[in-house]
Amino acid sequence: MLLLTFLVSFHSFGITQAASLYNGLHRTVLSADISDACDAALNTELNCESLIQLTPYSIQSTKWTTSSLDLLCTTACQTGLAALHSVSQTACPGDTFSIDGNSMSLHDLVDLIDYKWGLICLTDISTKEYCLDVEDSWNITTMVANNVATWPVNPQKCYLDSTQGVWEHLTDENGTCTEPDWEELDSVFDTSGRDDMSAMDYYVNAADPIDDDNYGWISALDFDEYPLEIQCSSCFLQKFKAGYESAWGNTWDEVTEQVWANMQRNCELNEVFTPAHNASGVIVISEIYTCQEAVMKFGIPTAGLYNLNNDLDCSGLSNRTLCAPMSCPILVVNTGATDFANANVPVSIVVSEYTNLTLADFYSYNSFISYDFVVQNHTSANSNIPTKYLKAVL
């Protein structure tokens, strides 16, 4: 387990400079099969405190303090991480380790640590305070009580809905966009997982969970719905952008696009940025596709298309909006069958034909598949499918 083995290479945090990411124990901590070139790359001198090894953990559960941030967020550490990122990209492209039943490349691990370091070490543009410290000072309940919370006037958004069998925007009787019937929560804190233990809790005396998971406000808020004193602050905006510009961040969909447009109006912003995972917009095409042609054309798993649209006429898809998983690398199952009775093949047989694919990988990449066989000519994913969906007009 990754969460366990982080601890074997050091016993106390923030005391010594880390000569390398895992102090030379990469083959012990991560994988015994690391190539010599990758092992040498991972021994790149970092000049970071051993706290760097905590960055993959949840930022909230780690509970960074000003003193620990001072130790972690140094120019020397940033330079060392940049060097490690560069050499690992060249030396470790085929080196992987196992985590939670899946394979992760060692360069991706370095990339994740580099991203988390940047997120943890964000500072306010004006005051240079750590953004984590700035966030700790926000309490919306107190702000409201003191009449210093300015609520935004531009939180309106349109949401897609398929309760009528087709994907359309949810509107009221006047055709005005309206919100879905959200599940009522007594408190967002009930969903925060603040009382859940992680593997790290068994080995490290972590600080108690904070009491302001949502900046002290009991109701769920989207990014464009926070008081302007928070929403338009340097730290809030930097964190929002970092969360969408990175491959490790969230997927940008049509609701996020509306959220950002609202934030631009709320905060009088004119800057633009490029999301790493952009799943917004509608693909308009004139051709008529069968389901099989559509999944091949757009690189989506067959089971995902069927699961998200329960009224498909697969003989010809046209003039409608469909919901589908985001495009990803796919493989087409070819069983060699010539009749329907022989068209199905066990998933285990398909997986056995690939040296870089395990049964656990297959089901984690294809979460929509609820049976243990695949069908002739169906597509399946062979890399992770994001949880947001891309819609296409077919």
N, C-alpha and C positions, 0 to 999 in steps of 0.2 A: 504494500500500500504506500502510495506517495506521501500521504499525510503522516504516516509513522516514520518513514525513513528520512524525512527532513531532519529528524532530531539526532541521528546517529553521528553526524559530522560536527556537532557542537553541543555544548551543555549549558551555556549561558549566553544571553543575547546582548549585543551592544557593547561588548567588552573588548573584542579583538578585531582588527582589520582582517577581512576574509581574503586570503591570498588568491583563492579561486572560488567558484560558485559553491562547490561541495568539498572544498579543502582536499582535492585530489581523490575523493572517494566516489567518483561518478559511477564506476562499474559496480560498486557495492550498493550505492543508494538507488541508482536508476535502472541499469541493465548490465549484465555481465557480457553482453554481446556488442558493446560499443566498439566501433572501429578505432584503430590506433589514431587515425587522423582526427576523428571527432573527440577522442579522449584528450589529445594534445590541445585541441581548440578550447575545450572546457576548462583547461588549466590556465587559460589566459588570466593574467593578474587583474583583479578587479579594483582593489583599493576601496572596498566597501566594507562597512561594518557587517558582522554576521547576521544582523537584522535583515539583510537583503533576502535571506532564506525564508522570511515570513511573508514576503510580498504576495505569493500565490494565494494565501489565505484571505478570507473575507476581511475587508478593511474595517468593518464595524466590529467584528468579534475580536480582532487583534487589538483594537482600542489604542491607536497611536497617540502618544503624548508629544508635547512640544519638545521635550528633551530627546525622545527617541527619534523624532523627525529631524532634529539638528544633527544627530549621528548618521542618519540614513541619507539625507538629502544634500549631499556634497557634490561639488563640481568634479572632484576626483572619481567619485562613484559613477556619476553620469558618463564620464569619459571612458571608464573601464567597461561599463555596460555596452556602450556604443561599439567598442572594440570587440567585445565578446559576441555581440549580435552580428557583426560583419564576418568574423572568422567562422562562426558556427553555421552561417548560411552557406558557406562554401564547403566546409568540412563535414557537416552532419546531415546532408539532405536525405540519406537513406537510413539514418539511425533513429530507432524508436524505442519507447519503453511502454509498459502496460500500466494503465490506470483505469480503475472502475470497469474492467472488461473490454476496454478499447485501447487502441494504439495511438500514441502521440509522438510526434517527431521531437527530437531533442532541440532542434532549432526553434520549433514552435514554443517549447517551454521557455527558452531564452527570450523569445519575442513576447510571451506573456509577462515574464518578470520585468522586462523593459517597459511594457505598457503600464503595468501596475505601479512601478516605481514613479513614472511620470504622473499618474493619477494621484498617488499618495502625496507627492511632493508639490502639487499645484500651490501657487501662492497668489494672494490678492494683488492685482496689478498696481494698485495705488499704495497700499500699506505694507506690502511684502509679507503680511502674515500668512501662515500656512492656512490653506482653505479648510482643512479639517478642523483647525481651531476656530476659524470664522463660523463654520457650520455649527459647532458646539454652542455658539452664542445665540443661535436663532431659536426662538420659541414663539410660535404664532399665537398660542393662547395668551401669553403675556402681552404680545404686541396688540392684540385685539382689546384686551382689558385696558391697556394704556392709550387706546385710540391712535396707534401709530402704524396700523396695518392698512395699506391701500390695496383694495381688491381690484383685479383687472376688469376691464369692461369688454374685452375681446376673447372670451373663452369658447365661443360657439364652434361646433365641429359637426361634420356629417359622418355617419357610420353606415357601413354596409350591413345588410341583413338578408337572410335567405329563408325566413319563415314561410314565405309565400311560394317557395319552390324555385325562385330565381334570385340572383344577387342584385339588389337595388338599395339605394340609400333609404334609410329609415326616415319617414316624414310623417307629419300630422295631417289632419284633414285639409289643411290649407296648402299642403305641399312644402311646408317649411321643415327643414332638417330638425330632427329631434333625437334625444339620446335613448339608448336601449334601457330596459328596466333592469338597472344594475342590481346585483344581489346586495341586500342591506347588510351592513356591518355595524355592530355596536361600536367597534373601534378597529382602526387599521392595525393597532398593536397586536390584535388577536392573530393576525396573519404574518407577523414579522419573524416568527421563529426565534424570538429573543430568549425563550427558555430551552431551546434545543441545544444539546451538546454536540460538539464536533470532535473529531479525533484529537485535535490539538489540546482540547480541554483535559485530556487524560495525562498529558505530559508537561503542560505549561500552566502556571498559575495566571491565567488571563484575568483582565479586569472584568468587573460585572458589566452586563449589557447596559447600554445607555437607555435613558428613559424618554428620549425624543426621536424615535425612529422616523417620524414624519415631521420633524421640527416642532414637536409638541402639539400637533393638531390631530384631532381624533378622526377626521374624515379623510377619505382618499382624495388626492388631488393630482391632476396631470401637470406637466411642466408649465403650461400656460395659465394655470389656475392659482398659482401661489401668489401671495402678496407681492407687489412690485418691489418692495424693499429687499426681498429675497430674490425674486425672479430676475430682476434686472441687475443684480450684483455681479461683479467680476467673477467671483468663485462659482456661482450657480451657472453662469453662461459658459465658463471654461469647462466645467464638469459635463454639461449637456453636450457640448461639441466633442469633447474627448470620447464620450460614450458612443457617439455615432460615427466618428471619423476612423476609429480603429476597427480592425477585423475582429477584435475581441469584444466589441461593444454590441449594442442593440441593432436590430433590423429597422431600417427606415421604411415605413409604409405610408399609405395615403393619409392616415390619421396623424402620424408624426409630421407629415408635410404641412398639414393644417395647424398643428400645434406650433411649429416653428414660424409659420406666417403670423399667427396670433402673437407670439413672443416678439417678433420684429415690430409689430404695431404697438404692442404694450410698452416696449422699451426703446422705441424709435431707433431700431437697428437697420443698417443697410448692408451688413456683411453677409457673405455667402460662404458655404463650405460644402465639401463633397462627401456624402456618407459612404462608408465602406460597403455596406449591404443595402443597396437601394432597391426596394421592391415596390415602389410607388408607381402610379400611372397605369394606364390601360393599353395593352397591345392591340391595335386594330388591324385586322387582316381581312382580305376579301375572299380568300380561298375557303372551301368547305373541306373539313378534315373529318376522318373517322377518329374515334378515340385513340386507336393505335397510332395513327399518323400524327395526332396532336402531341402525344407523349414523346414521340421520337423527335418531332420538330422543336419542341420547347425544352427537352431534356428533363422531364419530370417523371416520377415513379407512377406506374399505372394504378397501383392500389391507392395512392394519395388522391388521384383525380376522382376515382370512384367513391372514395370515402367522403370527400368534401362536396360532392354533387350527386344527390341520390335520384335524379330524374333524367339521366343522360340518354339521349338518343344517339348511340354510338355509330349509327350508319351515316350520320352527317351532322357535324357541329357547325352552326353558323348563326350569326345575328343574336348572340347572347353573351352574357358575362359569366365566366366560370371562375371558381376559386381553386387554386392548385398550390402544392408546395413550391418553394423556390427552386429554380433550376439548379441542377447539380450533376456531377459526372454520373452517368448511368451505364448499366450493362443490359443488353437485350437477351432474355432467356431463349435459347434455341435448343429445344429438347430433341429435335430430329423427328418429332411425331408427324404422322400423316393423317391421323384421324383424331377426333375429339377424345375418345376413350384413353388414348395414350399421350394426351397433351400435357398432363400434369406430371411434375417431377418433384420429389422431396427437396426442401430447401437444403438439407444436409448434403445432398448429391451435388447441387449447384455450387455450394461453398467449397466442397472438396476439390473442385477443379481450379481453384485459385490459391496460390501460395501466400498472397498478401491479404487474405480475407478469412476471418473466423466466423463461426456461427453467431457469437455474441455481437460482433461487428455488424453482421448482416441485419439482425433484428433491431439493433440500435439505429442503424441508418434508415430502416424501413419500418418505422413505428406503426404504420397503418396496416401492415400485414398481420392478420389475426389467425392465419392458418399455417400449416407446416408444409405447404407445397407451393410451387409457382407454376404459371401457365405459359404454354408456348407463345413466344413473341412478346410477352409482357416485359416491361422495363422495370428494373429495380435500381435503387441508389447504391453507389459504392463509396460514398463519402457522406459526411454528416449533413442532415437536412435541417436548416434553421426552423424555428418554431413559428415564424411569421409566414404569411402566404402571399403569393403573387397572383393577381387576377388578370386574366386575359380574355378579351372579347374574341370569340371564335364563331 
